[in-house]
Every structure is written in C-alpha cells, then in structure tokens.
Amino acid sequence: MTLNVVRLQPPGQEAEDGGAAALWAAVDPEFLAVFGWSLDTGVLFFPADHPLLGTPLCRVQGCVQTSVARQLCSGCRLRWKQAGEPPLEQFAEMDRGNWRQAGVEDCSVSGCQRPFSSWRRPLCSTHLAQFKRRDVTLEEFLTLGDVIALPAFGPCEVSACHRYRDGLSPYCHAHRERWRKAVARGLSEDDEKRWRRTTAPVSANNEVSLRGLPDRVVAEILYGVQARTREGLHTTQFLLRTLANRLRELELPSLTAVDPAHVSRGTRGLCSSLVTLVGRFGLTPEGERTKDVWSGAAFGHAGRLGFTAIHQPWLRAAAKEWAFFSLPQRRGSVMSSIQDILSAFTLLSESLRLQREDHGDDIRALNRRDIKAFTNRLAFLHHSGNISARRRVRVVRYVRTHLARMRSLGLTRPGQPLHGLPDDFAILAEDIPDDPEDTEAGKDLPADVMRQICEQLPSMVGQARNGNENRVAAELLIDTGRRPQEICQLRWDCLKQDADGQHVLIYDNYKANRHGRRLPISQATAGVITRQQELIRADFPSTPTDQLMLLPTRVANPHGIKPITPGWLSGRHREWIRSLPEFLVPTRVEMDGLPVTQMMPFDKSKIFLYAYRHTYCQRHADAGVAVDVLRALMDHRRLDTTQAYYRVTEQRRREAVDRVTEIQFDRHGKRIWRQAKELLDSEHARRAVGEVAVPYGVCTEPSNVAAGGHDCPVRFRCVGCGHFRTDVSYLPDLEAYLADLLRNRERIAAALDADDWAKAEAMPSDEEIHRVRRLIKRVKDGLDDLDANQRAEVEEAVSVVRRGRQSVLLGMPRVRQPLPDLRPERPL
C-alpha cells in the first residue's frame, strides 16, 4: 500500500539546531537504502539477511515473522508444540492454511487506496459489504464491472502511525481500538492530543517507526545505528522499536537528555551506546584539548582522560599540554598509562592545595619546601595504608620525569602555563624513596600450582563468551611467556617454520615497538595454534587470512578482525581462577617449635596473567639456560631486566635455606642434629656475611671466612677439614667433583712421560675419593628417608638456594636441570 505522505522535517531546516543538520549530513544514503528509508515514510525496514541488522525469519514456509527461539516465531512455535513437536524440517514444510499474518495491505480491488479488513478478507470495509451482498467468489467479485476503486480516507492522526484510516474515524483501525480502550480506562478527551503524540505505532515484523520523534532524535538514532554497524555491533529491531516508543513517550529533545533510570533495562545499553557514538561525532584532538575530560576516541583510543582532579589552573593546563604531546608517542594501554601519570600529578595538586595558604594557585610562590611537603605527604599516605610502597615510588618518579618533560616542551616560556615556575620546584634524585626490593622477582608460580592450572584449562571453555579464545590465550601465555597484549594481538598466520622445519611464533613486541619477533615453540604449542586456526577459519570463511586474528572477540566482530583485549582476558581469567578449587601446595609451618610440612591453600591473588611470563622465565632459568639466551627468549633489551624476573627474594631464599639446612652433614657424612632455631639462625647469619667460595659446601673457619675463602692451607681438600659443612643443595657439585676426581685419576695413570713422584703427587688419593663417595651416599640416604611431599619440597628449595648462591664455581661443570614437567600429557 502507499504509506502516509506526511513528510518528516527534512534535515537542515532547523536553523536553531545546527548539530542535527550535521548529523543528517553524516548519515550515508547507501546505509539508509539498506533500511528502505525515506523521509516520506519515516520507517526503518530491517533486512532479515543482514549480518548485523537482521533477525532470521521463521523457518516455516510462507511465514514472514522473525524467529526468536528454535528457529520458529512465537506463533509457529506454539503450533509446533500443539502438533506434538514433530521434526522441524517436516513442520516447516507443512501447509500453513489460514494461519494468522501480521501487517496491513491495500484492498484487493485494483487501485483502491483503502486498507483491507484482514488477511482472510482482503477487502476494505466498503468493498467487503458489497461482497457479502453478492453470492460470488472473491475472484469473481474482483472482476465485476461495477466494483470500482475508492479514494483513501487519509492518514491516521497518531503521529507515529504510517497507516491509513479505514473510515470516518481520525485513526486507523488499530489505533481506533486503542483509543476506545484508553477512554474506557478513564482518559479524557483533553488528553487526546498528547495521546496522539506519544502513543506507539502499530509495527509489524521488521518495522521500526521513527515518526513522531524530534528531528534531532531521528538524526541521532540513524547516525548512532550507522556507527554501531560500522563498529560491528548488532542492532535488533525489537530493542530499537522499544527505545523509540519510550523516547516518544518522554518527549525529550535529544538522546543525551535521557535519564537511564527512565528506560527499561533491556534498552538501556542500546541507548547508552547511541549516546556514546553520537557524542563522538565531530570530535577532534584540537577540540578535546581545551576540555577537562578528554574522549579517547578523538585520538584513536578507547577510554577517557580526566583533568578535573588537578585543582591549580596552571598545573591543569600544563598537564593537558603534556598529555596532548604524549598521546601519539605511547604504545600499548595508552589511556590507562597516561591517566596513571595524571593521577601522580593529582597527588601533587592535592598536596599543594592542602599545605599552602594560597592552595598552590600562585605559581611564582612555589619553592623547594613544597616539594619536601609533597614527598612527606606521600610517606604519610604510605604508612597510613592509602598507597603502597611501590605506588609511592612510582608517583615520585612520574612527577620528577614528566615535570622535567614539561620544561623541555617549553611550557615555562612567557605565555605558557608554567611561566614563572621557580627552578627549585623540582624533584631531585635523592627525593625518590628506596624502591621496594625485588618487586618483580618471586611472581613466578610453583610447579604444583601450574600443574593444577593446566589440568583445569578445559573448564575455561564454557566459562563465558569467548571461552575457547580465553583458554587458548591462557595456554599460549603459559607455553610462550609472552605479554598478554602480545598474545591477544596474534594474527591468524602467526605460526611459521624455520629452514630446519622447527616451529616459531611470529608476534609483535608492542612495549619495545619491535615487530615481527620470532620465538621458538614446541610441537605441542604449535598444535594448539593450528587447532585454533582451523576453528577461526571455519567461523569466518569469507575474511582473508591476512586480516583475521587468531583470538577474535565474539562481540561486535562479524568478520573476525578484532582481537580480544588484555583487559577482557584478565577479567575472565580472574573469574575462572576464583571458580576453581583451592590449590594445595606443601608449605613449611612451625608447630610446637619445629618446622613441619603441611598442604596449605595457595593465595589465588598471586595467579594473574603476567605471572605466567615470570613462571616461563623462572622455568628456563631453573633448567640452566644462560642468562644471555634467556634475555633473547624474553625479548629484553637489557640483561638486568631479565635477571629481575628470576632473582631470588630474601624471603623466598630464607625459606629455602630453612629447608635445606635441616639436612646438613659434616665431612664424615654425619647428619648434624641441632635445635631448629639455633641451626636456622646460624645459617642465616652465615649467609648474611657471605658464602665462602668452596666447591661443594661452606667453610666455618673464621679466618678463612674473613678472607673470602682465600686463606685455607688445605685448599681444594675440604672433605678432609673439620670446618667443612655441606647440605643437600651441594649434591650436584659433589657428584661432579667425584666424577672429576675419577677422571683425573685415569688420565694421570695413563700418562707415559711423567715421573712416578709427579704422578704420585698429582694422583687423587683413594681416601679423598672414598670420603666424597661416602658423603654423597649419606646425603642421598638422607633424602631417601623423606616422604614424597617432603622430597619434592626439598628439591624445590634446592633449586631456589642454588639460584641465589653467589659462589665461585672454580672450574666445576655446571649441572643442567631439566624443565619441570607441568603437563605430562604434552611436552612444554
């Protein structure tokens, strides 16, 4: 039928609202054509086959309703249940007969502009009355010569309705019935005008009427839906229709005036999305530069930057200038990193506001005392528990570095925000507090915890949306030790092979801005990537592989070109870890004054994505990988950065020393039994003054300790000295030393050009070999006396002590330990 010809207000005619005209101009005509939109109708017709705008039609043959469950519309689903729930394929091909259809069509009389009465009787009321008076079929009635077309009664006077009236009433049939019921509920005729403006249209199937809405609201909806579609967000006609009807009731001039509490929960997200996207319209970096809250969209980033917490105008203006120049220079989580620095300046601003009479507004009055007051306040906040020690150090460093950066940008010149800032208003190196020791070390996870995590990985698939991608990401983080952002941003074709056929992972190091990095990986890890590639290729068959992501998000991503984000992955990983049973690990506790081993729950807060990177580094360090090789594996520029990842902390080393010194032996291989407290305290004191550089134990002789191991008359014959002590952590060194003695004895015995006295002097004595053998046997017997849990704990403590030991190797061979087998079902 020909729809209502009442034309919506065309764009550009609202002289007082240039924003609406700009929005209208930004809407692509080709996008509107997808909806069959025209200003004459003001109705959006959602295409059923569109990947982001359509809703699949009911599978039943001839049904034009959209499906909501089991691929059937609500009416067909009811009939399917009434029919005994036959197979869907069979039910879909059944004859629909005279089942109900939605919508209104023109009268079947050729040229008649009046709406028909129903689908069963497709004639207008006048022609239907004529038909009933004649004893003919409908087909015969339509061919009669005296049946002529009739003019329309005119459009329905409800603002949102695009249907025609079917009689002398000012409303179409549906709205006439609605008004009758409204009057029956007590609505007076005085309310009829508002009822016409605010009542909802009679929409059918995929129709969404925007009639009756202000021109600006219509422009905002059209532009917002266009922006959502371009970002890959799905928009359903049901939610948009519900929102449009509610906006019509509220009679607001713009979407930005909508109170979220006044819309339903289902449409609140859609309304918020439209407001956000419309708010981004026309954003420019220059325009945001003057605001106190910046939208990251103007700079190509997600999120916001807030400057409102910086009280002093000069400091706020300087922070804006610094942020404006810093945004294009940063990589990774740009907005969050800059906001973190702005938070440091917020603390500086708060200090000036609280501790100066002028609240820090007079820039020329600032001096060195204000800097000291600031650092003292940070110390107070730290000791009162408001900020951590690490945060205190970072705040001071941020302010020092970026205040100097502001000066280098010329912000102290005349006319700039920092003009007049005294030179002594600066943080010096000595103002920076001591960095908390070993802030990076000790974040690796115990092998027992890693085994349990790997066993639970399959449960991550059904945890939430993107469950499979989350599981694959966690597995790759564990296997490769890459940063979360590096894993999330992996391309579909990230797996390559070297010339020798070995697999390598191709990734980008965003932190160091180095692209195309290559990491050797195992066959099992390559298998994880290959399986994921097959799944993604099947889910997005039409997208070129060079545009696909290995871990695409399932939200607003119809083509698979958007990856999951580190923030999303971190949140889902945290929820998953919390849902798992407790991780029980052997822990040393003191009971009745004696250290014992008990299975205790591991702190789940220590299990986070970045801990897998530390664990990867620690695992390879435990296996004896050289630090320069490990630096390359971790893709670090500096060696000390790598060393910080597996440096043994004092607490961890003390716990390990406590464990290994319980199994200590003298030169005769006799186990030394002493009171636990006396033993442990003496061992900690000994390590506090430094270990003596002996090949396979420690020396307790005071003069030799004071000389650093260089004042011993029986040097290299420690097993014959009463001051010698060893423990289980030196077992690999003892075995290597024994092998060296035996090897030297055979070489000397085979020497042909040496005198007998020279051979006798150089030959290792049988007593020394016997002593070393007996010592090794006694140490191993001590280990055999332990149960499985105690033995595993001792082995872990040994690896910690050996990493932290700073003794001279004296040319002894290093013992390379294998990687711990975290996943027996597949090699790492």
C-alpha positions, 0 to 999 in steps of 0.5 A, a space after each residue: 500500500 502507499 504509506 502516509 505522505 506526511 513528510 518528516 522535517 527534512 534535515 537542515 531546516 532547523 536553523 536553531 539546531 545546527 548539530 542535527 543538520 550535521 548529523 543528517 549530513 553524516 548519515 550515508 544514503 547507501 546505509 539508509 537504502 539498506 533500511 528502505 528509508 525515506 523521509 516520506 515514510 519515516 520507517 526503518 525496514 530491517 533486512 532479515 539477511 543482514 549480518 548485523 541488522 537482521 533477525 532470521 525469519 521463521 523457518 516455516 514456509 510462507 511465514 514472514 515473522 522473525 524467529 526468536 527461539 528454535 528457529 520458529 516465531 512465537 506463533 509457529 512455535 506454539 503450533 509446533 508444540 500443539 502438533 506434538 513437536 514433530 521434526 522441524 524440517 517436516 513442520 516447516 514444510 507443512 501447509 500453513 492454511 489460514 494461519 494468522 499474518 501480521 501487517 496491513 495491505 491495500 484492498 484487493 480491488 485494483 487501485 483502491 487506496 483503502 486498507 483491507 479488513 484482514 488477511 482472510 478478507 482482503 477487502 476494505 470495509 466498503 468493498 467487503 459489504 458489497 461482497 457479502 451482498 453478492 453470492 460470488 467468489 472473491 475472484 469473481 467479485 474482483 472482476 465485476 464491472 461495477 466494483 470500482 476503486 475508492 479514494 483513501 480516507 487519509 492518514 491516521 492522526 497518531 503521529 507515529 502511525 504510517 497507516 491509513 484510516 479505514 473510515 470516518 474515524 481520525 485513526 486507523 483501525 488499530 489505533 481506533 481500538 486503542 483509543 476506545 480502550 484508553 477512554 474506557 480506562 478513564 482518559 479524557 478527551 483533553 488528553 487526546 492530543 498528547 495521546 496522539 503524540 506519544 502513543 506507539 505505532 502499530 509495527 509489524 515484523 521488521 518495522 521500526 517507526 521513527 515518526 513522531 520523534 524530534 528531528 534531532 532524535 531521528 538524526 541521532 538514532 540513524 547516525 548512532 545505528 550507522 556507527 554501531 554497524 560500522 563498529 560491528 555491533 548488532 542492532 535488533 529491531 525489537 530493542 530499537 522499536 522499544 527505545 523509540 516508543 519510550 523516547 516518544 513517550 518522554 518527549 525529550 529533545 535529544 538522546 543525551 537528555 535521557 535519564 537511564 533510570 527512565 528506560 527499561 533495562 533491556 534498552 538501556 545499553 542500546 541507548 547508552 551506546 547511541 549516546 556514546 557514538 553520537 557524542 563522538 561525532 565531530 570530535 577532534 584532538 584540537 577540540 578535546 584539548 581545551 576540555 577537562 575530560 578528554 574522549 579517547 576516541 578523538 585520538 584513536 583510543 578507547 577510554 577517557 582522560 580526566 583533568 578535573 582532579 588537578 585543582 591549580 589552573 596552571 598545573 591543569 593546563 600544563 598537564 593537558 599540554 603534556 598529555 596532548 604531546 604524549 598521546 601519539 608517542 605511547 604504545 600499548 594501554 595508552 589511556 590507562 598509562 597516561 591517566 596513571 601519570 595524571 593521577 601522580 600529578 593529582 597527588 601533587 595538586 592535592 598536596 599543594 592545595 592542602 599545605 599552602 595558604 594560597 592552595 598552590 594557585 600562585 605559581 611564582 610562590 612555589 619553592 623547594 619546601 613544597 616539594 619536601 611537603 609533597 614527598 612527606 605527604 606521600 610517606 604519610 599516605 604510605 604508612 597510613 595504608 592509602 598507597 603502597 610502597 611501590 605506588 609511592 615510588 612510582 608517583 615520585 618518579 612520574 612527577 620528577 620525569 614528566 615535570 622535567 618533560 614539561 620544561 623541555 616542551 617549553 611550557 615555562 616560556 612567557 605565555 605558557 602555563 608554567 611561566 614563572 615556575 621557580 627552578 627549585 620546584 623540582 624533584 631531585 634524585 635523592 627525593 625518590 624513596 628506596 624502591 621496594 626490593 625485588 618487586 618483580 622477582 618471586 611472581 613466578 608460580 610453583 610447579 604444583 600450582 601450574 600443574 593444577 592450572 593446566 589440568 583445569 584449562 578445559 573448564 575455561 571453555 564454557 566459562 563465558 563468551 569467548 571461552 575457547 579464545 580465553 583458554 587458548 590465550 591462557 595456554 599460549 601465555 603459559 607455553 610462550 611467556 609472552 605479554 598478554 597484549 602480545 598474545 591477544 594481538 596474534 594474527 591468524 598466520 602467526 605460526 611459521 617454520 624455520 629452514 630446519 622445519 622447527 616451529 616459531 611464533 611470529 608476534 609483535 613486541 608492542 612495549 619495545 615497538 619491535 615487530 615481527 619477533 620470532 620465538 621458538 615453540 614446541 610441537 605441542 604449542 604449535 598444535 594448539 595454534 593450528 587447532 585454533 586456526 582451523 576453528 577461526 577459519 571455519 567461523 569466518 570463511 569469507 575474511 582473508 587470512 591476512 586480516 583475521 586474528 587468531 583470538 577474535 572477540 565474539 562481540 561486535 566482530 562479524 568478520 573476525 578482525 578484532 582481537 580480544 583485549 588484555 583487559 577482557 582476558 584478565 577479567 575472565 581469567 580472574 573469574 575462572 581462577 576464583 571458580 576453581 578449587 583451592 590449590 594445595 601446595 606443601 608449605 613449611 609451618 612451625 608447630 610446637 617449635 619445629 618446622 613441619 610440612 603441611 598442604 596449605 591453600 595457595 593465595 589465588 591473588 598471586 595467579 594473574 596473567 603476567 605471572 605466567 611470563 615470570 613462571 616461563 622465565 623462572 622455568 628456563 632459568 631453573 633448567 640452566 639456560 644462560 642468562 644471555 639466551 634467556 634475555 633473547 627468549 624474553 625479548 629484553 633489551 637489557 640483561 638486568 631486566 631479565 635477571 629481575 624476573 628470576 632473582 631470588 627474594 630474601 624471603 623466598 631464599 630464607 625459606 629455602 635455606 630453612 629447608 635445606 639446612 635441616 639436612 646438613 652433614 659434616 665431612 664424615 657424612 654425619 647428619 648434624 642434629 641441632 635445635 631448629 632455631 639455633 641451626 636456622 639462625 646460624 645459617 642465616 647469619 652465615 649467609 648474611 656475611 657471605 658464602 665462602 667460595 668452596 666447591 661443594 659446601 661452606 667453610 666455618 673457619 673464621 679466618 678463612 671466612 674473613 678472607 673470602 675463602 682465600 686463606 685455607 692451607 688445605 685448599 681444594 681438600 675440604 672433605 678432609 677439614 673439620 670446618 667443612 659443612 655441606 647440605 643437600 643443595 651441594 649434591 650436584 657439585 659433589 657428584 661432579 667433583 667425584 666424577 672429576 676426581 675419577 677422571 683425573 685419576 685415569 688420565 694421570 695413570 695413563 700418562 707415559 712421560 711423567 715421573 712416578 713422584 709427579 704422578 704420585 703427587 698429582 694422583 687423587 688419593 683413594 681416601 679423598 675419593 672414598 670420603 666424597 663417595 661416602 658423603 654423597 651416599 649419606 646425603 642421598 640416604 638422607 633424602 631417601 628417608 623423606 616422604 614424597 611431599 617432603 622430597 619434592 619440597 626439598 628439591 624445590 628449595 634446592 633449586 631456589 638456594 642454588 639460584 641465589 648462591 653467589 659462589 665461585 664455581 672454580 672450574 666445576 661443570 655446571 649441572 643442567 636441570 631439566 624443565 619441570 614437567 607441568 603437563 605430562 600429557 604434552 611436552 612444554 
